[in-house]
């Protein structure tokens, strides 16, 4: 009860803005303005909430590198909506971790911020069961063929539940998610389902 009241008061003091272009949002708009919203493409595969590109790509870049951690609120709401397809089918939500060095530099883990509303929507625990062992170059900076090698053996997990929903911001080749899923399986997860905010096509 208190959360909606606080969020409403914040909206009055600082009206919400489009996650992609910073335009002031009309009442009831869900994170993106009237110009950007029609350009959003839902991901038909179910692996992501949206297809990466256009306003979604702009929003992700602003969120991570702006840095604009407050964008976790509208973007997390989008992801939580997509996550409802997994309701009753997972026991925990686990975000992909950052290495402590990158976490210290950025100040937040975008996957963790996105995972919180997902766990809340599904009514399951948010588990920080994954740990990144090596400080690896950013996947976005590497050629596709090098991404799997970059993250191989980079994660370790502790038990997180039998069925895990693994959360990240963007899926490109899926190398990071696959390596995280392998670590979770080694720690006893019976099933790992990846879900991202945005999936890159191609």
Backbone bond lengths (Angstrom), bond angles and torsions (degrees), N, CA, C in turn:
res aa  C-N    CA-C-N  psi(-1)  N-CA   C-N-CA  omega(-1)  CA-C   N-CA-C  phi
1 X - - - 1.465 - - 1.526 111.30 -
2 X 1.332 115.36 -39.35 1.463 119.59 -177.05 1.516 111.67 -71.21
3 X 1.353 117.62 -37.99 1.470 121.11 -177.09 1.524 112.82 -57.63
4 X 1.369 119.80 -50.41 1.471 118.56 179.35 1.518 113.28 -60.12
5 X 1.349 117.46 -35.90 1.460 120.31 178.69 1.517 111.32 -64.54
6 X 1.343 116.27 -43.45 1.461 120.54 179.38 1.523 110.74 -65.09
7 X 1.344 116.27 -42.61 1.461 119.65 -179.37 1.529 110.65 -65.74
8 X 1.342 116.96 -37.46 1.460 119.99 177.30 1.508 112.11 -64.32
9 X 1.343 116.16 -39.74 1.465 120.19 178.13 1.522 110.87 -65.52
10 X 1.322 117.23 -39.91 1.468 120.80 178.33 1.521 110.99 -63.79
11 X 1.336 116.33 -38.95 1.461 119.95 179.33 1.525 111.63 -63.69
12 X 1.323 117.21 -33.41 1.460 120.52 178.15 1.525 110.95 -70.34
13 X 1.346 115.55 -40.13 1.463 119.88 -178.79 1.529 111.79 -73.81
14 X 1.329 116.38 -40.10 1.463 121.89 -179.69 1.520 107.60 -136.83
15 X 1.328 118.44 92.86 1.463 121.56 -176.53 1.528 111.41 -53.16
16 X 1.332 117.37 139.27 1.470 119.79 -179.28 1.516 111.26 -62.94
17 X 1.325 114.54 148.80 1.462 121.08 -178.35 1.515 110.41 -122.53
18 X 1.307 115.47 157.72 1.461 121.61 179.84 1.527 109.89 -59.87
19 X 1.321 115.92 132.37 1.456 120.81 -179.07 1.523 112.00 -64.32
20 X 1.330 116.94 -24.62 1.465 120.37 -176.43 1.512 113.91 -94.35
21 X 1.363 117.43 -42.78 1.471 119.12 -171.55 1.519 113.96 -122.33
22 X 1.323 117.60 -3.79 1.466 123.34 176.95 1.528 113.97 75.06
23 X 1.331 118.37 9.16 1.465 120.04 175.13 1.523 109.21 -66.27
24 X 1.335 117.22 145.67 1.462 121.13 176.71 1.522 109.30 -64.96
25 X 1.326 115.95 133.74 1.456 120.76 -176.37 1.523 111.48 -86.17
26 X 1.319 114.66 144.90 1.463 120.49 171.21 1.521 108.97 -71.88
27 X 1.324 116.51 158.23 1.462 120.87 178.48 1.526 109.66 -57.37
28 X 1.317 115.49 131.49 1.457 120.67 177.25 1.515 114.65 88.86
29 X 1.336 118.30 -8.00 1.465 120.06 178.51 1.522 109.59 -67.30
30 X 1.324 115.80 142.44 1.466 120.89 -173.72 1.524 111.33 -103.25
31 X 1.327 116.67 68.97 1.455 120.70 171.54 1.512 116.46 90.03
32 X 1.342 117.61 -25.55 1.462 121.16 -177.80 1.535 108.98 -129.41
33 X 1.323 115.62 145.12 1.460 120.87 -177.26 1.530 110.97 -74.83
34 X 1.341 115.01 174.24 1.469 120.31 -177.92 1.521 112.56 -64.33
35 X 1.339 117.55 -24.87 1.464 120.25 178.40 1.523 111.53 -80.17
36 X 1.324 117.03 -37.36 1.471 120.96 -176.41 1.524 113.28 -85.77
37 X 1.330 116.97 -35.58 1.472 120.68 -173.85 1.533 113.59 -55.86
38 X 1.357 119.40 -40.99 1.475 117.95 -179.70 1.531 113.73 -66.68
39 X 1.335 117.08 -14.42 1.463 120.99 -178.17 1.528 112.43 -91.19
40 X 1.328 117.56 0.19 1.461 121.43 178.97 1.522 109.81 -82.43
41 X 1.321 116.03 134.12 1.464 120.67 178.28 1.518 109.80 -115.98
42 X 1.340 118.51 116.42 1.462 120.09 174.52 1.527 110.19 -62.02
43 X 1.315 116.36 147.13 1.464 120.86 179.70 1.530 109.18 -82.70
44 X 1.316 118.56 113.87 1.465 120.17 -177.08 1.527 113.77 -70.23
45 X 1.338 117.68 -16.27 1.460 120.06 -178.11 1.529 112.28 -78.21
46 X 1.344 116.93 -18.78 1.453 119.73 -175.68 1.511 114.02 81.47
47 X 1.326 117.94 -2.15 1.469 121.35 178.25 1.526 111.13 -77.94
48 X 1.319 116.32 -23.65 1.457 121.50 178.68 1.511 110.18 -136.06
49 X 1.327 115.46 162.56 1.457 119.19 174.42 1.524 109.95 -74.37
50 X 1.345 116.32 -37.29 1.454 122.07 -174.67 1.523 110.30 -139.93
51 X 1.317 116.24 161.94 1.461 121.84 171.54 1.530 108.38 -83.26
52 X 1.326 116.12 136.20 1.462 121.33 -178.93 1.525 110.06 -74.69
53 X 1.320 115.85 129.30 1.457 121.44 179.41 1.515 109.97 149.83
54 X 1.321 117.43 162.64 1.452 122.09 176.44 1.516 112.79 54.19
55 X 1.341 117.32 -132.82 1.467 120.58 -178.08 1.528 113.44 -60.54
56 X 1.322 117.21 -31.24 1.471 119.63 179.49 1.526 109.91 -65.58
57 X 1.321 116.67 -45.14 1.460 120.31 178.10 1.524 110.95 -62.43
58 X 1.333 116.24 -41.20 1.466 120.14 177.49 1.527 110.60 -60.93
59 X 1.332 116.71 -43.70 1.462 120.89 -178.96 1.521 111.52 -64.69
60 X 1.327 116.78 -41.85 1.469 120.41 179.95 1.518 110.55 -64.31
61 X 1.325 116.94 -43.57 1.470 119.87 179.28 1.519 111.13 -63.26
62 X 1.325 117.59 -42.08 1.461 121.35 179.08 1.528 110.19 -64.73
63 X 1.322 116.57 -42.16 1.456 123.29 179.76 1.530 111.13 -60.05
64 X 1.326 116.63 -51.50 1.465 120.75 -173.81 1.525 113.65 -80.62
65 X 1.312 116.14 -43.69 1.459 119.32 -168.35 1.525 112.95 -109.31
66 X 1.341 116.93 -6.90 1.464 120.67 -178.69 1.522 113.53 -52.26
67 X 1.335 120.14 -50.32 1.465 122.42 -13.33 1.520 109.90 -81.68
68 X 1.336 115.41 146.37 1.456 120.35 -178.62 1.531 109.22 -131.34
69 X 1.339 118.03 70.92 1.464 119.48 -176.67 1.525 113.45 -61.53
70 X 1.338 117.87 -20.77 1.464 119.00 179.04 1.525 112.54 -66.42
71 X 1.346 116.65 -17.65 1.461 119.73 176.99 1.526 112.12 -70.54
72 X 1.335 116.72 -8.84 1.461 119.51 174.91 1.521 110.81 -60.53
73 X 1.329 116.90 -27.40 1.473 119.49 -177.59 1.537 111.34 -65.70
74 X 1.336 120.50 -57.85 1.470 118.33 179.59 1.527 113.31 -70.38
75 X 1.335 117.05 -36.62 1.461 119.26 -179.34 1.528 110.96 -70.24
76 X 1.324 115.62 -39.00 1.461 119.55 177.07 1.515 111.92 -64.71
77 X 1.328 116.59 -34.40 1.462 119.93 177.32 1.522 110.69 -64.36
78 X 1.329 117.24 -39.36 1.472 121.05 176.42 1.523 110.64 -62.21
79 X 1.312 115.65 -44.56 1.465 119.95 -178.45 1.528 110.51 -67.77
80 X 1.316 116.82 -40.49 1.466 120.34 179.26 1.526 110.73 -61.47
81 X 1.321 116.72 -37.48 1.465 119.95 177.87 1.531 110.49 -62.59
82 X 1.335 116.08 -43.78 1.470 119.95 178.58 1.527 111.15 -65.80
83 X 1.327 116.12 -33.27 1.461 120.68 -177.35 1.518 113.40 -68.92
84 X 1.324 117.46 -17.71 1.466 120.11 -179.60 1.530 111.71 -60.85
85 X 1.327 117.17 -20.47 1.468 120.51 175.12 1.531 111.65 -63.13
86 X 1.340 116.83 -18.62 1.467 121.69 -179.04 1.526 112.38 -102.19
87 X 1.324 117.25 6.75 1.466 120.88 -176.51 1.529 110.59 -57.89
88 X 1.337 115.29 132.30 1.450 121.47 179.62 1.518 114.37 78.09
89 X 1.328 117.07 1.77 1.463 120.56 -175.31 1.530 113.08 -118.30
90 X 1.337 117.34 1.14 1.471 120.89 177.74 1.521 109.19 -133.16
91 X 1.327 115.07 154.34 1.462 121.36 -177.89 1.522 112.77 -105.56
92 X 1.324 117.54 -16.95 1.462 121.10 -178.55 1.517 109.41 -159.54
93 X 1.321 115.33 154.57 1.464 123.00 174.49 1.524 107.30 -111.69
94 X 1.333 116.44 128.03 1.466 121.79 -176.78 1.524 109.25 -125.71
95 X 1.337 118.46 121.30 1.466 120.27 175.94 1.526 111.71 -83.36
96 X 1.317 115.94 149.51 1.471 121.15 171.89 1.530 107.54 -67.71
97 X 1.338 117.76 128.53 1.467 119.36 -175.72 1.523 113.41 -85.26
98 X 1.319 114.99 157.92 1.463 121.98 167.32 1.520 108.62 -96.23
99 X 1.318 116.42 154.85 1.456 119.65 170.45 1.535 107.67 -67.24
100 X 1.348 117.78 144.93 1.468 119.90 -179.17 1.529 114.15 -51.51
101 X 1.325 117.39 -33.67 1.469 119.81 -179.78 1.526 111.09 -66.85
102 X 1.349 116.37 -43.52 1.463 118.78 178.99 1.523 110.96 -71.96
103 X 1.322 117.01 -34.58 1.458 120.46 177.14 1.530 110.46 -62.04
104 X 1.325 116.68 -41.73 1.462 120.52 179.53 1.528 110.73 -65.78
105 X 1.327 116.84 -37.93 1.466 120.19 -179.01 1.526 111.72 -70.52
106 X 1.340 116.91 -40.49 1.468 120.56 -177.25 1.518 111.93 -83.57
107 X 1.317 116.13 -34.65 1.458 120.46 -179.73 1.514 114.37 93.73
108 X 1.313 117.92 -9.06 1.464 121.75 177.70 1.527 108.93 -161.89
109 X 1.330 114.87 156.95 1.462 120.79 173.86 1.520 107.60 -102.18
110 X 1.311 117.41 113.68 1.458 120.90 -175.33 1.522 111.68 -60.60
111 X 1.341 117.86 -36.19 1.465 120.19 179.93 1.527 111.18 -65.73
112 X 1.328 116.78 -37.56 1.467 120.25 178.22 1.520 111.25 -64.97
113 X 1.336 116.76 -42.50 1.463 119.99 179.56 1.528 110.98 -64.61
114 X 1.320 117.22 -37.33 1.465 120.70 178.34 1.525 111.60 -72.00
115 X 1.325 116.40 -31.77 1.467 120.60 -175.78 1.521 112.65 -73.06
116 X 1.326 117.72 -27.62 1.475 119.97 -176.76 1.529 112.87 -58.71
117 X 1.332 118.88 -52.86 1.470 117.71 179.01 1.527 113.02 -66.16
118 X 1.321 117.08 -26.56 1.468 120.38 176.63 1.528 110.02 -65.15
119 X 1.333 116.34 -49.16 1.464 120.10 179.03 1.518 110.77 -60.68
120 X 1.341 116.15 -40.50 1.458 120.44 179.88 1.527 110.69 -64.34
121 X 1.326 117.31 -42.38 1.466 120.99 -179.05 1.523 111.77 -66.11
122 X 1.328 116.63 -34.15 1.463 120.68 -177.84 1.524 112.69 -88.78
123 X 1.339 116.47 -13.08 1.456 120.00 -179.40 1.513 113.95 68.75
124 X 1.340 116.27 34.05 1.464 121.27 178.19 1.524 108.95 -125.74
125 X 1.343 117.80 163.29 1.467 119.96 -178.58 1.528 112.74 -66.81
126 X 1.323 114.92 147.90 1.459 121.98 167.55 1.518 106.32 -91.65
127 X 1.317 116.91 118.10 1.461 121.82 -174.77 1.528 110.75 -115.05
128 X 1.332 115.30 128.83 1.473 120.10 175.66 1.530 107.99 -96.86
129 X 1.331 114.30 59.27 1.461 120.70 -173.22 1.518 113.02 -80.21
130 X 1.318 117.71 -16.49 1.464 121.35 -178.26 1.522 111.34 -97.86
131 X 1.323 114.47 143.36 1.460 120.59 175.48 1.521 108.55 -131.62
132 X 1.327 115.61 136.77 1.467 119.83 177.35 1.514 108.37 -91.11
133 X 1.324 116.34 122.05 1.463 121.35 -174.21 1.515 113.10 -85.53
134 X 1.329 116.39 -32.36 1.460 120.14 -175.24 1.525 110.28 -120.22
135 X 1.325 115.28 144.18 1.462 120.97 174.38 1.523 106.95 -84.94
136 X 1.324 116.50 101.90 1.457 121.65 -175.51 1.526 110.43 -101.89
137 X 1.333 116.85 155.78 1.468 118.67 173.39 1.517 110.41 -59.42
138 X 1.323 116.25 152.29 1.462 120.58 177.35 1.527 109.98 -57.92
139 X 1.332 116.33 134.78 1.461 120.46 178.50 1.529 111.00 -59.33
140 X 1.329 116.99 -35.70 1.466 120.80 -177.83 1.519 112.32 -63.55
141 X 1.343 116.69 -21.46 1.465 119.98 -178.05 1.527 112.72 -87.79
142 X 1.338 117.66 -3.38 1.459 121.40 -172.78 1.522 112.31 -110.52
143 X 1.338 115.14 153.33 1.458 119.79 171.78 1.525 108.97 -66.52
144 X 1.321 115.35 153.32 1.460 121.29 -176.69 1.522 111.28 -53.70
145 X 1.317 117.92 -41.97 1.464 121.63 -175.34 1.523 112.89 -67.05
146 X 1.335 117.89 -19.35 1.465 121.05 -177.97 1.516 113.36 -96.40
147 X 1.331 117.31 -8.80 1.459 119.71 -172.00 1.524 112.80 -69.50
148 X 1.321 117.61 -38.05 1.460 119.82 179.78 1.516 110.66 -64.93
149 X 1.337 117.38 -45.23 1.463 120.70 177.96 1.526 111.56 -62.26
150 X 1.316 116.31 -34.55 1.461 121.10 -176.99 1.525 112.11 -61.72
151 X 1.337 117.46 -36.60 1.465 120.39 -175.00 1.522 113.68 -106.25
152 X 1.328 117.15 0.17 1.467 118.79 -178.25 1.534 110.31 -62.30
153 X 1.321 116.68 124.62 1.458 121.58 179.43 1.516 114.16 73.53
154 X 1.343 117.69 13.31 1.470 120.38 -174.67 1.519 113.25 -85.60
155 X 1.352 117.91 -8.52 1.460 120.24 -174.90 1.526 111.91 -125.76
156 X 1.310 114.43 149.16 1.459 121.38 172.21 1.527 106.97 -134.15
157 X 1.334 116.31 147.46 1.457 120.06 -176.91 1.519 110.97 -129.97
158 X 1.309 114.68 156.07 1.458 122.13 167.18 1.522 106.76 -112.94
159 X 1.324 118.90 164.17 1.464 120.02 -177.37 1.522 112.26 -54.94
160 X 1.337 115.49 137.24 1.459 120.25 -177.00 1.520 112.63 -129.35
161 X 1.319 117.49 -0.78 1.468 120.55 -175.11 1.510 109.68 124.55
162 X 1.305 115.65 161.19 1.457 119.80 -176.29 1.507 113.67 -68.19
163 X 1.351 116.74 -38.30 1.465 121.43 -177.13 1.529 108.51 -125.16
164 X 1.303 115.13 120.65 1.468 120.91 -171.47 1.522 110.59 -117.62
165 X 1.329 115.58 136.51 1.461 121.63 168.78 1.518 107.31 -101.41
166 X 1.326 116.45 114.02 1.462 123.37 -175.13 1.527 108.84 -95.40
167 X 1.333 116.36 124.90 1.467 121.71 -171.40 1.526 111.72 -114.01
168 X 1.339 115.90 134.38 1.465 121.45 171.09 1.526 107.94 -144.22
169 X 1.326 115.68 172.60 1.462 118.91 -178.31 1.520 112.28 -81.64
170 X 1.353 117.66 -49.22 1.461 121.40 -175.34 1.527 110.06 -133.70
171 X 1.310 115.82 138.50 1.461 121.92 172.88 1.528 107.88 -111.40
172 X 1.339 116.09 124.61 1.469 119.98 175.24 1.533 107.64 -110.11
173 X 1.328 118.03 -84.44 1.466 120.19 176.53 1.524 112.14 -84.47
174 X 1.326 117.46 -18.22 1.460 120.47 -175.74 1.518 113.40 86.42
175 X 1.335 117.96 6.06 1.460 120.98 -176.47 1.529 112.37 -63.74
176 X 1.325 116.89 -44.93 1.472 120.10 -179.46 1.519 110.60 -63.93
177 X 1.321 116.72 -45.75 1.457 120.77 -179.75 1.521 111.34 -62.58
178 X 1.334 116.95 -39.81 1.464 120.44 179.67 1.521 111.15 -64.76
179 X 1.312 116.68 -40.70 1.464 120.15 -179.83 1.526 110.68 -68.63
180 X 1.321 117.05 -39.67 1.467 120.65 176.20 1.526 110.87 -63.85
181 X 1.321 116.58 -42.76 1.463 121.02 179.57 1.517 110.70 -62.04
182 X 1.323 116.65 -39.09 1.465 120.87 178.34 1.521 111.10 -63.31
183 X 1.338 116.13 -42.04 1.468 120.02 179.48 1.527 110.72 -65.86
184 X 1.327 117.42 -40.42 1.459 121.06 179.25 1.521 111.09 -66.84
185 X 1.335 116.59 -39.49 1.469 120.24 177.44 1.520 110.98 -63.34
186 X 1.326 116.03 -39.80 1.468 120.19 178.49 1.521 111.51 -64.58
187 X 1.347 116.63 -25.87 1.463 121.33 179.47 1.524 112.32 -89.78
188 X 1.343 116.69 1.85 1.456 119.20 173.57 1.511 116.40 114.17
189 X 1.335 118.49 -0.75 1.465 119.34 178.29 1.520 110.07 -64.32
190 X 1.320 116.15 132.39 1.463 120.80 -179.34 1.525 111.16 -80.47
191 X 1.318 116.00 -31.29 1.459 121.33 -179.06 1.521 108.74 -150.31
192 X 1.324 117.12 138.27 1.463 122.40 176.67 1.521 108.00 -126.41
193 X 1.326 115.33 120.72 1.456 121.21 178.87 1.528 108.95 -110.71
194 X 1.314 118.50 118.07 1.468 119.86 177.52 1.515 111.83 -82.63
195 X 1.323 115.66 141.64 1.457 121.65 174.85 1.514 108.37 -145.86
196 X 1.322 116.14 129.41 1.467 120.76 -178.66 1.521 110.29 -124.99
197 X 1.310 114.61 162.19 1.458 119.61 175.01 1.517 110.43 -65.49
198 X 1.333 116.71 -45.08 1.464 120.55 -175.60 1.519 110.85 -140.00
199 X 1.327 115.97 134.48 1.468 121.47 178.14 1.516 109.26 -110.69
200 X 1.335 114.90 126.60 1.460 120.33 177.49 1.518 109.22 -79.08
201 X 1.310 116.12 133.35 1.464 120.35 178.28 1.519 109.81 -83.19
202 X 1.336 114.88 156.78 1.457 119.44 175.91 1.510 112.88 99.46
